[in-house]
Amino acid sequence: LWEEFEAAETPEARHVQDCDKFEMVLQASEYEENQGMQLPDFYRTTAGIFRTPFVSAMDAEVRKRRSERIQDEPEAKKSKME
């Protein structure tokens, strides 16, 4: 199984590899949201690397939500100051 995973020659192996890499994106999203910090390197290093439609769609959703969260942050900080 390990060799199949490493070789990524089967659809299942590619899916598992994508899930493994996506977990890093998901962790970065959770850290950013819970700790109020920006972790752009995690997103930059995984941009466009997913090969399976399902994981690509999940990645797109996380990035969309991150973008919305980042856009909303200045307003949230501004309203706290008032």
mmCIF file of the N, C-alpha and C atoms, coordinates in Angstrom:
data_MODEL
# 
_entry.id   MODEL 
# 
loop_
_atom_site.group_PDB 
_atom_site.id 
_atom_site.type_symbol 
_atom_site.label_atom_id 
_atom_site.label_alt_id 
_atom_site.label_comp_id 
_atom_site.label_asym_id 
_atom_site.label_entity_id 
_atom_site.label_seq_id 
_atom_site.pdbx_PDB_ins_code 
_atom_site.Cartn_x 
_atom_site.Cartn_y 
_atom_site.Cartn_z 
_atom_site.occupancy 
_atom_site.B_iso_or_equiv 
_atom_site.pdbx_formal_charge 
_atom_site.auth_seq_id 
_atom_site.auth_comp_id 
_atom_site.auth_asym_id 
_atom_site.auth_atom_id 
_atom_site.pdbx_PDB_model_num 
ATOM 1   N N  . LEU A 1 1  ? 0.806   -1.200 0.000   1.00 0.00 ? 1  LEU A N  1 
ATOM 2   C CA . LEU A 1 1  ? 0.000   0.000  0.000   1.00 0.00 ? 1  LEU A CA 1 
ATOM 3   C C  . LEU A 1 1  ? 0.851   1.267  0.000   1.00 0.00 ? 1  LEU A C  1 
ATOM 4   N N  . TRP A 1 2  ? 1.913   1.253  0.786   1.00 0.00 ? 2  TRP A N  1 
ATOM 5   C CA . TRP A 1 2  ? 2.772   2.440  0.859   1.00 0.00 ? 2  TRP A CA 1 
ATOM 6   C C  . TRP A 1 2  ? 3.376   2.766  -0.496  1.00 0.00 ? 2  TRP A C  1 
ATOM 7   N N  . GLU A 1 3  ? 3.834   1.744  -1.205  1.00 0.00 ? 3  GLU A N  1 
ATOM 8   C CA . GLU A 1 3  ? 4.428   1.974  -2.528  1.00 0.00 ? 3  GLU A CA 1 
ATOM 9   C C  . GLU A 1 3  ? 3.384   2.509  -3.503  1.00 0.00 ? 3  GLU A C  1 
ATOM 10  N N  . GLU A 1 4  ? 2.166   1.992  -3.406  1.00 0.00 ? 4  GLU A N  1 
ATOM 11  C CA . GLU A 1 4  ? 1.085   2.494  -4.258  1.00 0.00 ? 4  GLU A CA 1 
ATOM 12  C C  . GLU A 1 4  ? 0.811   3.966  -3.951  1.00 0.00 ? 4  GLU A C  1 
ATOM 13  N N  . PHE A 1 5  ? 0.795   4.313  -2.673  1.00 0.00 ? 5  PHE A N  1 
ATOM 14  C CA . PHE A 1 5  ? 0.593   5.699  -2.256  1.00 0.00 ? 5  PHE A CA 1 
ATOM 15  C C  . PHE A 1 5  ? 1.707   6.587  -2.803  1.00 0.00 ? 5  PHE A C  1 
ATOM 16  N N  . GLU A 1 6  ? 2.925   6.172  -2.608  1.00 0.00 ? 6  GLU A N  1 
ATOM 17  C CA . GLU A 1 6  ? 4.073   6.963  -3.055  1.00 0.00 ? 6  GLU A CA 1 
ATOM 18  C C  . GLU A 1 6  ? 4.101   7.136  -4.572  1.00 0.00 ? 6  GLU A C  1 
ATOM 19  N N  . ALA A 1 7  ? 3.755   6.093  -5.297  1.00 0.00 ? 7  ALA A N  1 
ATOM 20  C CA . ALA A 1 7  ? 3.793   6.152  -6.758  1.00 0.00 ? 7  ALA A CA 1 
ATOM 21  C C  . ALA A 1 7  ? 2.619   6.939  -7.333  1.00 0.00 ? 7  ALA A C  1 
ATOM 22  N N  . ALA A 1 8  ? 1.532   7.020  -6.601  1.00 0.00 ? 8  ALA A N  1 
ATOM 23  C CA . ALA A 1 8  ? 0.327   7.741  -7.028  1.00 0.00 ? 8  ALA A CA 1 
ATOM 24  C C  . ALA A 1 8  ? -0.149  7.296  -8.408  1.00 0.00 ? 8  ALA A C  1 
ATOM 25  N N  . GLU A 1 9  ? -0.053  6.000  -8.637  1.00 0.00 ? 9  GLU A N  1 
ATOM 26  C CA . GLU A 1 9  ? -0.439  5.468  -9.942  1.00 0.00 ? 9  GLU A CA 1 
ATOM 27  C C  . GLU A 1 9  ? -1.907  5.072  -10.025 1.00 0.00 ? 9  GLU A C  1 
ATOM 28  N N  . THR A 1 10 ? -2.596  5.009  -8.909  1.00 0.00 ? 10 THR A N  1 
ATOM 29  C CA . THR A 1 10 ? -4.003  4.637  -8.926  1.00 0.00 ? 10 THR A CA 1 
ATOM 30  C C  . THR A 1 10 ? -4.850  5.835  -8.489  1.00 0.00 ? 10 THR A C  1 
ATOM 31  N N  . PRO A 1 11 ? -6.111  5.851  -8.889  1.00 0.00 ? 11 PRO A N  1 
ATOM 32  C CA . PRO A 1 11 ? -6.985  6.944  -8.441  1.00 0.00 ? 11 PRO A CA 1 
ATOM 33  C C  . PRO A 1 11 ? -7.083  7.016  -6.919  1.00 0.00 ? 11 PRO A C  1 
ATOM 34  N N  . GLU A 1 12 ? -7.101  5.861  -6.269  1.00 0.00 ? 12 GLU A N  1 
ATOM 35  C CA . GLU A 1 12 ? -7.187  5.841  -4.805  1.00 0.00 ? 12 GLU A CA 1 
ATOM 36  C C  . GLU A 1 12 ? -5.947  6.462  -4.170  1.00 0.00 ? 12 GLU A C  1 
ATOM 37  N N  . ALA A 1 13 ? -4.786  6.149  -4.707  1.00 0.00 ? 13 ALA A N  1 
ATOM 38  C CA . ALA A 1 13 ? -3.541  6.708  -4.167  1.00 0.00 ? 13 ALA A CA 1 
ATOM 39  C C  . ALA A 1 13 ? -3.503  8.216  -4.358  1.00 0.00 ? 13 ALA A C  1 
ATOM 40  N N  . ARG A 1 14 ? -3.931  8.699  -5.519  1.00 0.00 ? 14 ARG A N  1 
ATOM 41  C CA . ARG A 1 14 ? -3.961  10.146 -5.752  1.00 0.00 ? 14 ARG A CA 1 
ATOM 42  C C  . ARG A 1 14 ? -4.947  10.832 -4.810  1.00 0.00 ? 14 ARG A C  1 
ATOM 43  N N  . HIS A 1 15 ? -6.078  10.185 -4.571  1.00 0.00 ? 15 HIS A N  1 
ATOM 44  C CA . HIS A 1 15 ? -7.065  10.762 -3.645  1.00 0.00 ? 15 HIS A CA 1 
ATOM 45  C C  . HIS A 1 15 ? -6.482  10.863 -2.231  1.00 0.00 ? 15 HIS A C  1 
ATOM 46  N N  . VAL A 1 16 ? -5.819  9.808  -1.785  1.00 0.00 ? 16 VAL A N  1 
ATOM 47  C CA . VAL A 1 16 ? -5.235  9.818  -0.442  1.00 0.00 ? 16 VAL A CA 1 
ATOM 48  C C  . VAL A 1 16 ? -4.122  10.861 -0.357  1.00 0.00 ? 16 VAL A C  1 
ATOM 49  N N  . GLN A 1 17 ? -3.309  10.987 -1.400  1.00 0.00 ? 17 GLN A N  1 
ATOM 50  C CA . GLN A 1 17 ? -2.269  12.021 -1.395  1.00 0.00 ? 17 GLN A CA 1 
ATOM 51  C C  . GLN A 1 17 ? -2.892  13.413 -1.303  1.00 0.00 ? 17 GLN A C  1 
ATOM 52  N N  . ASP A 1 18 ? -3.951  13.628 -2.078  1.00 0.00 ? 18 ASP A N  1 
ATOM 53  C CA . ASP A 1 18 ? -4.623  14.920 -2.014  1.00 0.00 ? 18 ASP A CA 1 
ATOM 54  C C  . ASP A 1 18 ? -5.185  15.180 -0.618  1.00 0.00 ? 18 ASP A C  1 
ATOM 55  N N  . CYS A 1 19 ? -5.788  14.180 -0.030  1.00 0.00 ? 19 CYS A N  1 
ATOM 56  C CA . CYS A 1 19 ? -6.338  14.343 1.332   1.00 0.00 ? 19 CYS A CA 1 
ATOM 57  C C  . CYS A 1 19 ? -5.232  14.678 2.326   1.00 0.00 ? 19 CYS A C  1 
ATOM 58  N N  . ASP A 1 20 ? -4.100  14.036 2.177   1.00 0.00 ? 20 ASP A N  1 
ATOM 59  C CA . ASP A 1 20 ? -2.969  14.287 3.062   1.00 0.00 ? 20 ASP A CA 1 
ATOM 60  C C  . ASP A 1 20 ? -2.509  15.744 2.950   1.00 0.00 ? 20 ASP A C  1 
ATOM 61  N N  . LYS A 1 21 ? -2.406  16.252 1.731   1.00 0.00 ? 21 LYS A N  1 
ATOM 62  C CA . LYS A 1 21 ? -1.986  17.642 1.522   1.00 0.00 ? 21 LYS A CA 1 
ATOM 63  C C  . LYS A 1 21 ? -3.074  18.620 1.944   1.00 0.00 ? 21 LYS A C  1 
ATOM 64  N N  . PHE A 1 22 ? -4.328  18.249 1.685   1.00 0.00 ? 22 PHE A N  1 
ATOM 65  C CA . PHE A 1 22 ? -5.437  19.133 2.048   1.00 0.00 ? 22 PHE A CA 1 
ATOM 66  C C  . PHE A 1 22 ? -5.534  19.317 3.556   1.00 0.00 ? 22 PHE A C  1 
ATOM 67  N N  . GLU A 1 23 ? -5.160  18.313 4.299   1.00 0.00 ? 23 GLU A N  1 
ATOM 68  C CA . GLU A 1 23 ? -5.210  18.404 5.755   1.00 0.00 ? 23 GLU A CA 1 
ATOM 69  C C  . GLU A 1 23 ? -4.373  19.586 6.237   1.00 0.00 ? 23 GLU A C  1 
ATOM 70  N N  . MET A 1 24 ? -3.265  19.876 5.551   1.00 0.00 ? 24 MET A N  1 
ATOM 71  C CA . MET A 1 24 ? -2.424  21.013 5.902   1.00 0.00 ? 24 MET A CA 1 
ATOM 72  C C  . MET A 1 24 ? -3.188  22.331 5.681   1.00 0.00 ? 24 MET A C  1 
ATOM 73  N N  . VAL A 1 25 ? -3.930  22.419 4.588   1.00 0.00 ? 25 VAL A N  1 
ATOM 74  C CA . VAL A 1 25 ? -4.719  23.615 4.308   1.00 0.00 ? 25 VAL A CA 1 
ATOM 75  C C  . VAL A 1 25 ? -5.799  23.787 5.369   1.00 0.00 ? 25 VAL A C  1 
ATOM 76  N N  . LEU A 1 26 ? -6.447  22.694 5.714   1.00 0.00 ? 26 LEU A N  1 
ATOM 77  C CA . LEU A 1 26 ? -7.508  22.749 6.712   1.00 0.00 ? 26 LEU A CA 1 
ATOM 78  C C  . LEU A 1 26 ? -6.967  23.152 8.083   1.00 0.00 ? 26 LEU A C  1 
ATOM 79  N N  . GLN A 1 27 ? -5.823  22.630 8.452   1.00 0.00 ? 27 GLN A N  1 
ATOM 80  C CA . GLN A 1 27 ? -5.197  23.022 9.728   1.00 0.00 ? 27 GLN A CA 1 
ATOM 81  C C  . GLN A 1 27 ? -4.855  24.502 9.723   1.00 0.00 ? 27 GLN A C  1 
ATOM 82  N N  . ALA A 1 28 ? -4.300  24.996 8.617   1.00 0.00 ? 28 ALA A N  1 
ATOM 83  C CA . ALA A 1 28 ? -3.958  26.419 8.523   1.00 0.00 ? 28 ALA A CA 1 
ATOM 84  C C  . ALA A 1 28 ? -5.211  27.272 8.681   1.00 0.00 ? 28 ALA A C  1 
ATOM 85  N N  . SER A 1 29 ? -6.293  26.850 8.049   1.00 0.00 ? 29 SER A N  1 
ATOM 86  C CA . SER A 1 29 ? -7.546  27.589 8.158   1.00 0.00 ? 29 SER A CA 1 
ATOM 87  C C  . SER A 1 29 ? -8.029  27.635 9.609   1.00 0.00 ? 29 SER A C  1 
ATOM 88  N N  . GLU A 1 30 ? -7.973  26.500 10.278  1.00 0.00 ? 30 GLU A N  1 
ATOM 89  C CA . GLU A 1 30 ? -8.408  26.457 11.676  1.00 0.00 ? 30 GLU A CA 1 
ATOM 90  C C  . GLU A 1 30 ? -7.516  27.312 12.565  1.00 0.00 ? 30 GLU A C  1 
ATOM 91  N N  . TYR A 1 31 ? -6.208  27.256 12.364  1.00 0.00 ? 31 TYR A N  1 
ATOM 92  C CA . TYR A 1 31 ? -5.299  28.082 13.159  1.00 0.00 ? 31 TYR A CA 1 
ATOM 93  C C  . TYR A 1 31 ? -5.563  29.560 12.919  1.00 0.00 ? 31 TYR A C  1 
ATOM 94  N N  . GLU A 1 32 ? -5.725  29.930 11.652  1.00 0.00 ? 32 GLU A N  1 
ATOM 95  C CA . GLU A 1 32 ? -5.986  31.335 11.352  1.00 0.00 ? 32 GLU A CA 1 
ATOM 96  C C  . GLU A 1 32 ? -7.264  31.812 12.039  1.00 0.00 ? 32 GLU A C  1 
ATOM 97  N N  . GLU A 1 33 ? -8.296  31.009 11.935  1.00 0.00 ? 33 GLU A N  1 
ATOM 98  C CA . GLU A 1 33 ? -9.582  31.407 12.504  1.00 0.00 ? 33 GLU A CA 1 
ATOM 99  C C  . GLU A 1 33 ? -9.548  31.446 14.031  1.00 0.00 ? 33 GLU A C  1 
ATOM 100 N N  . ASN A 1 34 ? -8.941  30.446 14.641  1.00 0.00 ? 34 ASN A N  1 
ATOM 101 C CA . ASN A 1 34 ? -8.936  30.355 16.104  1.00 0.00 ? 34 ASN A CA 1 
ATOM 102 C C  . ASN A 1 34 ? -7.887  31.234 16.769  1.00 0.00 ? 34 ASN A C  1 
ATOM 103 N N  . GLN A 1 35 ? -6.773  31.470 16.095  1.00 0.00 ? 35 GLN A N  1 
ATOM 104 C CA . GLN A 1 35 ? -5.685  32.227 16.703  1.00 0.00 ? 35 GLN A CA 1 
ATOM 105 C C  . GLN A 1 35 ? -5.584  33.658 16.189  1.00 0.00 ? 35 GLN A C  1 
ATOM 106 N N  . GLY A 1 36 ? -6.385  33.994 15.173  1.00 0.00 ? 36 GLY A N  1 
ATOM 107 C CA . GLY A 1 36 ? -6.358  35.358 14.640  1.00 0.00 ? 36 GLY A CA 1 
ATOM 108 C C  . GLY A 1 36 ? -5.050  35.714 13.964  1.00 0.00 ? 36 GLY A C  1 
ATOM 109 N N  . MET A 1 37 ? -4.435  34.748 13.316  1.00 0.00 ? 37 MET A N  1 
ATOM 110 C CA . MET A 1 37 ? -3.165  35.005 12.637  1.00 0.00 ? 37 MET A CA 1 
ATOM 111 C C  . MET A 1 37 ? -3.295  34.652 11.163  1.00 0.00 ? 37 MET A C  1 
ATOM 112 N N  . GLN A 1 38 ? -2.360  35.134 10.367  1.00 0.00 ? 38 GLN A N  1 
ATOM 113 C CA . GLN A 1 38 ? -2.329  34.836 8.940   1.00 0.00 ? 38 GLN A CA 1 
ATOM 114 C C  . GLN A 1 38 ? -1.205  33.833 8.663   1.00 0.00 ? 38 GLN A C  1 
ATOM 115 N N  . LEU A 1 39 ? -1.530  32.781 7.908   1.00 0.00 ? 39 LEU A N  1 
ATOM 116 C CA . LEU A 1 39 ? -0.552  31.754 7.551   1.00 0.00 ? 39 LEU A CA 1 
ATOM 117 C C  . LEU A 1 39 ? -0.532  31.562 6.035   1.00 0.00 ? 39 LEU A C  1 
ATOM 118 N N  . PRO A 1 40 ? -0.141  32.572 5.289   1.00 0.00 ? 40 PRO A N  1 
ATOM 119 C CA . PRO A 1 40 ? -0.224  32.500 3.825   1.00 0.00 ? 40 PRO A CA 1 
ATOM 120 C C  . PRO A 1 40 ? 0.676   31.444 3.195   1.00 0.00 ? 40 PRO A C  1 
ATOM 121 N N  . ASP A 1 41 ? 1.777   31.082 3.834   1.00 0.00 ? 41 ASP A N  1 
ATOM 122 C CA . ASP A 1 41 ? 2.676   30.084 3.244   1.00 0.00 ? 41 ASP A CA 1 
ATOM 123 C C  . ASP A 1 41 ? 1.991   28.737 3.033   1.00 0.00 ? 41 ASP A C  1 
ATOM 124 N N  . PHE A 1 42 ? 1.108   28.362 3.932   1.00 0.00 ? 42 PHE A N  1 
ATOM 125 C CA . PHE A 1 42 ? 0.403   27.089 3.785   1.00 0.00 ? 42 PHE A CA 1 
ATOM 126 C C  . PHE A 1 42 ? -0.471  27.096 2.536   1.00 0.00 ? 42 PHE A C  1 
ATOM 127 N N  . TYR A 1 43 ? -1.059  28.236 2.250   1.00 0.00 ? 43 TYR A N  1 
ATOM 128 C CA . TYR A 1 43 ? -1.923  28.346 1.076   1.00 0.00 ? 43 TYR A CA 1 
ATOM 129 C C  . TYR A 1 43 ? -1.094  28.474 -0.203  1.00 0.00 ? 43 TYR A C  1 
ATOM 130 N N  . ARG A 1 44 ? -0.022  29.216 -0.121  1.00 0.00 ? 44 ARG A N  1 
ATOM 131 C CA . ARG A 1 44 ? 0.831   29.416 -1.293  1.00 0.00 ? 44 ARG A CA 1 
ATOM 132 C C  . ARG A 1 44 ? 1.464   28.099 -1.751  1.00 0.00 ? 44 ARG A C  1 
ATOM 133 N N  . THR A 1 45 ? 1.922   27.294 -0.812  1.00 0.00 ? 45 THR A N  1 
ATOM 134 C CA . THR A 1 45 ? 2.614   26.055 -1.181  1.00 0.00 ? 45 THR A CA 1 
ATOM 135 C C  . THR A 1 45 ? 1.681   24.952 -1.660  1.00 0.00 ? 45 THR A C  1 
ATOM 136 N N  . THR A 1 46 ? 0.387   25.126 -1.438  1.00 0.00 ? 46 THR A N  1 
ATOM 137 C CA . THR A 1 46 ? -0.564  24.098 -1.876  1.00 0.00 ? 46 THR A CA 1 
ATOM 138 C C  . THR A 1 46 ? -1.467  24.589 -3.008  1.00 0.00 ? 46 THR A C  1 
ATOM 139 N N  . ALA A 1 47 ? -1.256  25.786 -3.486  1.00 0.00 ? 47 ALA A N  1 
ATOM 140 C CA . ALA A 1 47 ? -2.109  26.334 -4.546  1.00 0.00 ? 47 ALA A CA 1 
ATOM 141 C C  . ALA A 1 47 ? -1.968  25.517 -5.827  1.00 0.00 ? 47 ALA A C  1 
ATOM 142 N N  . GLY A 1 48 ? -3.090  25.014 -6.306  1.00 0.00 ? 48 GLY A N  1 
ATOM 143 C CA . GLY A 1 48 ? -3.128  24.317 -7.585  1.00 0.00 ? 48 GLY A CA 1 
ATOM 144 C C  . GLY A 1 48 ? -2.537  22.919 -7.618  1.00 0.00 ? 48 GLY A C  1 
ATOM 145 N N  . ILE A 1 49 ? -2.266  22.305 -6.470  1.00 0.00 ? 49 ILE A N  1 
ATOM 146 C CA . ILE A 1 49 ? -1.613  20.986 -6.489  1.00 0.00 ? 49 ILE A CA 1 
ATOM 147 C C  . ILE A 1 49 ? -2.576  19.809 -6.434  1.00 0.00 ? 49 ILE A C  1 
ATOM 148 N N  . PHE A 1 50 ? -3.838  20.069 -6.136  1.00 0.00 ? 50 PHE A N  1 
ATOM 149 C CA . PHE A 1 50 ? -4.761  18.956 -5.961  1.00 0.00 ? 50 PHE A CA 1 
ATOM 150 C C  . PHE A 1 50 ? -5.198  18.391 -7.310  1.00 0.00 ? 50 PHE A C  1 
ATOM 151 N N  . ARG A 1 51 ? -5.221  17.054 -7.383  1.00 0.00 ? 51 ARG A N  1 
ATOM 152 C CA . ARG A 1 51 ? -5.485  16.384 -8.655  1.00 0.00 ? 51 ARG A CA 1 
ATOM 153 C C  . ARG A 1 51 ? -6.848  15.719 -8.728  1.00 0.00 ? 51 ARG A C  1 
ATOM 154 N N  . THR A 1 52 ? -7.547  15.642 -7.612  1.00 0.00 ? 52 THR A N  1 
ATOM 155 C CA . THR A 1 52 ? -8.842  14.976 -7.624  1.00 0.00 ? 52 THR A CA 1 
ATOM 156 C C  . THR A 1 52 ? -9.949  16.031 -7.487  1.00 0.00 ? 52 THR A C  1 
ATOM 157 N N  . PRO A 1 53 ? -11.052 15.832 -8.202  1.00 0.00 ? 53 PRO A N  1 
ATOM 158 C CA . PRO A 1 53 ? -12.123 16.836 -8.178  1.00 0.00 ? 53 PRO A CA 1 
ATOM 159 C C  . PRO A 1 53 ? -12.688 17.105 -6.788  1.00 0.00 ? 53 PRO A C  1 
ATOM 160 N N  . PHE A 1 54 ? -12.869 16.067 -5.994  1.00 0.00 ? 54 PHE A N  1 
ATOM 161 C CA . PHE A 1 54 ? -13.452 16.243 -4.664  1.00 0.00 ? 54 PHE A CA 1 
ATOM 162 C C  . PHE A 1 54 ? -12.571 17.109 -3.772  1.00 0.00 ? 54 PHE A C  1 
ATOM 163 N N  . VAL A 1 55 ? -11.292 16.792 -3.701  1.00 0.00 ? 55 VAL A N  1 
ATOM 164 C CA . VAL A 1 55 ? -10.388 17.563 -2.833  1.00 0.00 ? 55 VAL A CA 1 
ATOM 165 C C  . VAL A 1 55 ? -10.170 18.957 -3.404  1.00 0.00 ? 55 VAL A C  1 
ATOM 166 N N  . SER A 1 56 ? -10.126 19.074 -4.725  1.00 0.00 ? 56 SER A N  1 
ATOM 167 C CA . SER A 1 56 ? -10.002 20.401 -5.346  1.00 0.00 ? 56 SER A CA 1 
ATOM 168 C C  . SER A 1 56 ? -11.180 21.285 -4.958  1.00 0.00 ? 56 SER A C  1 
ATOM 169 N N  . ALA A 1 57 ? -12.374 20.710 -4.943  1.00 0.00 ? 57 ALA A N  1 
ATOM 170 C CA . ALA A 1 57 ? -13.566 21.474 -4.555  1.00 0.00 ? 57 ALA A CA 1 
ATOM 171 C C  . ALA A 1 57 ? -13.517 21.875 -3.080  1.00 0.00 ? 57 ALA A C  1 
ATOM 172 N N  . MET A 1 58 ? -13.078 20.972 -2.230  1.00 0.00 ? 58 MET A N  1 
ATOM 173 C CA . MET A 1 58 ? -12.960 21.311 -0.799  1.00 0.00 ? 58 MET A CA 1 
ATOM 174 C C  . MET A 1 58 ? -11.929 22.418 -0.605  1.00 0.00 ? 58 MET A C  1 
ATOM 175 N N  . ASP A 1 59 ? -10.812 22.331 -1.299  1.00 0.00 ? 59 ASP A N  1 
ATOM 176 C CA . ASP A 1 59 ? -9.773  23.352 -1.218  1.00 0.00 ? 59 ASP A CA 1 
ATOM 177 C C  . ASP A 1 59 ? -10.318 24.705 -1.671  1.00 0.00 ? 59 ASP A C  1 
ATOM 178 N N  . ALA A 1 60 ? -11.049 24.712 -2.771  1.00 0.00 ? 60 ALA A N  1 
ATOM 179 C CA . ALA A 1 60 ? -11.625 25.965 -3.267  1.00 0.00 ? 60 ALA A CA 1 
ATOM 180 C C  . ALA A 1 60 ? -12.569 26.576 -2.240  1.00 0.00 ? 60 ALA A C  1 
ATOM 181 N N  . GLU A 1 61 ? -13.345 25.751 -1.576  1.00 0.00 ? 61 GLU A N  1 
ATOM 182 C CA . GLU A 1 61 ? -14.273 26.255 -0.563  1.00 0.00 ? 61 GLU A CA 1 
ATOM 183 C C  . GLU A 1 61 ? -13.529 26.849 0.634   1.00 0.00 ? 61 GLU A C  1 
ATOM 184 N N  . VAL A 1 62 ? -12.495 26.179 1.095   1.00 0.00 ? 62 VAL A N  1 
ATOM 185 C CA . VAL A 1 62 ? -11.713 26.700 2.227   1.00 0.00 ? 62 VAL A CA 1 
ATOM 186 C C  . VAL A 1 62 ? -11.066 28.029 1.847   1.00 0.00 ? 62 VAL A C  1 
ATOM 187 N N  . ARG A 1 63 ? -10.524 28.108 0.638   1.00 0.00 ? 63 ARG A N  1 
ATOM 188 C CA . ARG A 1 63 ? -9.886  29.354 0.196   1.00 0.00 ? 63 ARG A CA 1 
ATOM 189 C C  . ARG A 1 63 ? -10.909 30.482 0.034   1.00 0.00 ? 63 ARG A C  1 
ATOM 190 N N  . LYS A 1 64 ? -12.096 30.157 -0.438  1.00 0.00 ? 64 LYS A N  1 
ATOM 191 C CA . LYS A 1 64 ? -13.156 31.158 -0.571  1.00 0.00 ? 64 LYS A CA 1 
ATOM 192 C C  . LYS A 1 64 ? -13.542 31.693 0.806   1.00 0.00 ? 64 LYS A C  1 
ATOM 193 N N  . ARG A 1 65 ? -13.734 30.790 1.747   1.00 0.00 ? 65 ARG A N  1 
ATOM 194 C CA . ARG A 1 65 ? -14.098 31.221 3.104   1.00 0.00 ? 65 ARG A CA 1 
ATOM 195 C C  . ARG A 1 65 ? -12.981 32.024 3.748   1.00 0.00 ? 65 ARG A C  1 
ATOM 196 N N  . ARG A 1 66 ? -11.745 31.655 3.483   1.00 0.00 ? 66 ARG A N  1 
ATOM 197 C CA . ARG A 1 66 ? -10.606 32.401 4.026   1.00 0.00 ? 66 ARG A CA 1 
ATOM 198 C C  . ARG A 1 66 ? -10.607 33.818 3.463   1.00 0.00 ? 66 ARG A C  1 
ATOM 199 N N  . SER A 1 67 ? -10.808 33.927 2.170   1.00 0.00 ? 67 SER A N  1 
ATOM 200 C CA . SER A 1 67 ? -10.838 35.237 1.525   1.00 0.00 ? 67 SER A CA 1 
ATOM 201 C C  . SER A 1 67 ? -11.937 36.103 2.118   1.00 0.00 ? 67 SER A C  1 
ATOM 202 N N  . GLU A 1 68 ? -13.109 35.532 2.322   1.00 0.00 ? 68 GLU A N  1 
ATOM 203 C CA . GLU A 1 68 ? -14.216 36.268 2.930   1.00 0.00 ? 68 GLU A CA 1 
ATOM 204 C C  . GLU A 1 68 ? -13.881 36.675 4.364   1.00 0.00 ? 68 GLU A C  1 
ATOM 205 N N  . ARG A 1 69 ? -13.249 35.771 5.100   1.00 0.00 ? 69 ARG A N  1 
ATOM 206 C CA . ARG A 1 69 ? -12.885 36.058 6.496   1.00 0.00 ? 69 ARG A CA 1 
ATOM 207 C C  . ARG A 1 69 ? -11.864 37.197 6.556   1.00 0.00 ? 69 ARG A C  1 
ATOM 208 N N  . ILE A 1 70 ? -10.886 37.160 5.659   1.00 0.00 ? 70 ILE A N  1 
ATOM 209 C CA . ILE A 1 70 ? -9.854  38.205 5.646   1.00 0.00 ? 70 ILE A CA 1 
ATOM 210 C C  . ILE A 1 70 ? -10.471 39.553 5.281   1.00 0.00 ? 70 ILE A C  1 
ATOM 211 N N  . GLN A 1 71 ? -11.404 39.552 4.340   1.00 0.00 ? 71 GLN A N  1 
ATOM 212 C CA . GLN A 1 71 ? -12.068 40.806 3.957   1.00 0.00 ? 71 GLN A CA 1 
ATOM 213 C C  . GLN A 1 71 ? -12.904 41.352 5.097   1.00 0.00 ? 71 GLN A C  1 
ATOM 214 N N  . ASP A 1 72 ? -13.493 40.473 5.895   1.00 0.00 ? 72 ASP A N  1 
ATOM 215 C CA . ASP A 1 72 ? -14.348 40.897 7.001   1.00 0.00 ? 72 ASP A CA 1 
ATOM 216 C C  . ASP A 1 72 ? -13.554 41.333 8.229   1.00 0.00 ? 72 ASP A C  1 
ATOM 217 N N  . GLU A 1 73 ? -12.311 40.923 8.355   1.00 0.00 ? 73 GLU A N  1 
ATOM 218 C CA . GLU A 1 73 ? -11.531 41.227 9.558   1.00 0.00 ? 73 GLU A CA 1 
ATOM 219 C C  . GLU A 1 73 ? -11.359 42.711 9.819   1.00 0.00 ? 73 GLU A C  1 
ATOM 220 N N  . PRO A 1 74 ? -11.019 43.533 8.823   1.00 0.00 ? 74 PRO A N  1 
ATOM 221 C CA . PRO A 1 74 ? -10.880 44.968 9.144   1.00 0.00 ? 74 PRO A CA 1 
ATOM 222 C C  . PRO A 1 74 ? -12.168 45.569 9.684   1.00 0.00 ? 74 PRO A C  1 
ATOM 223 N N  . GLU A 1 75 ? -13.317 45.146 9.166   1.00 0.00 ? 75 GLU A N  1 
ATOM 224 C CA . GLU A 1 75 ? -14.583 45.654 9.667   1.00 0.00 ? 75 GLU A CA 1 
ATOM 225 C C  . GLU A 1 75 ? -14.833 45.196 11.107  1.00 0.00 ? 75 GLU A C  1 
ATOM 226 N N  . ALA A 1 76 ? -14.503 43.940 11.397  1.00 0.00 ? 76 ALA A N  1 
ATOM 227 C CA . ALA A 1 76 ? -14.695 43.418 12.747  1.00 0.00 ? 76 ALA A CA 1 
ATOM 228 C C  . ALA A 1 76 ? -13.804 44.165 13.737  1.00 0.00 ? 76 ALA A C  1 
ATOM 229 N N  . LYS A 1 77 ? -12.548 44.400 13.356  1.00 0.00 ? 77 LYS A N  1 
ATOM 230 C CA . LYS A 1 77 ? -11.636 45.125 14.235  1.00 0.00 ? 77 LYS A CA 1 
ATOM 231 C C  . LYS A 1 77 ? -12.093 46.564 14.415  1.00 0.00 ? 77 LYS A C  1 
ATOM 232 N N  . LYS A 1 78 ? -12.579 47.177 13.333  1.00 0.00 ? 78 LYS A N  1 
ATOM 233 C CA . LYS A 1 78 ? -13.039 48.551 13.392  1.00 0.00 ? 78 LYS A CA 1 
ATOM 234 C C  . LYS A 1 78 ? -14.242 48.680 14.327  1.00 0.00 ? 78 LYS A C  1 
ATOM 235 N N  . SER A 1 79 ? -15.193 47.744 14.229  1.00 0.00 ? 79 SER A N  1 
ATOM 236 C CA . SER A 1 79 ? -16.388 47.835 15.066  1.00 0.00 ? 79 SER A CA 1 
ATOM 237 C C  . SER A 1 79 ? -16.044 47.580 16.538  1.00 0.00 ? 79 SER A C  1 
ATOM 238 N N  . LYS A 1 80 ? -15.014 46.797 16.833  1.00 0.00 ? 80 LYS A N  1 
ATOM 239 C CA . LYS A 1 80 ? -14.603 46.566 18.219  1.00 0.00 ? 80 LYS A CA 1 
ATOM 240 C C  . LYS A 1 80 ? -14.008 47.837 18.832  1.00 0.00 ? 80 LYS A C  1 
ATOM 241 N N  . MET A 1 81 ? -13.375 48.645 17.983  1.00 0.00 ? 81 MET A N  1 
ATOM 242 C CA . MET A 1 81 ? -12.722 49.862 18.463  1.00 0.00 ? 81 MET A CA 1 
ATOM 243 C C  . MET A 1 81 ? -13.733 50.965 18.747  1.00 0.00 ? 81 MET A C  1 
ATOM 244 N N  . GLU A 1 82 ? -14.908 50.890 18.171  1.00 0.00 ? 82 GLU A N  1 
ATOM 245 C CA . GLU A 1 82 ? -15.897 51.968 18.332  1.00 0.00 ? 82 GLU A CA 1 
ATOM 246 C C  . GLU A 1 82 ? -16.648 51.861 19.626  1.00 0.00 ? 82 GLU A C  1 
# 
